[in-house]
C-alpha cells in the first residue's frame, strides 16, 4: 500500500533548476529540437500508484536552448508528485515556456495503459488549432 504522505504536489516542483544555454544560430536558421524521456514517472493523485510515460519535448529555440542535465533533474522531481496527466503536461509546458522563451514548443505525454485505457496528452505554444 502506498504511503500518501510521500506524495508531493505540483507546487513542490522547482522550475528554477532548469538551466539555459545560448543558441548560437539565432537569426541564422530555425531548428526543431526533439527531446524524449522514455522513462518518465509521476504518481496517480487518486491512488498514489506510479504512472509511466514517454515524455516528448519539441521546440524551436529563439535565444536559448535547455541544458539537458538540468532538464533531467527537473523531470525527476515529478516521480513523487500526484498529478493528473492533463495538468502535468501543461505545467511542464508552462515551466519550459517561461524559462526558454522559445518560438514554439510542444510537450507530449504518452502514458502507458491503466485499466485498459491509454492516454496521450499534448500541450503547445502557440496553442493548438
ABEGO torsion letter per residue (X at the ends): XBBAAABBBAAABBAAABBBBBBAABGABBBBBBBBBAABBBBBAAAGBBBBBBBBBBBBBBABBBBAAAAAAAAAAAAABBBBAAAAAAAAAAAAAAAAGBABBBBBBBBBBBGGBBBBBBBBOBBBX
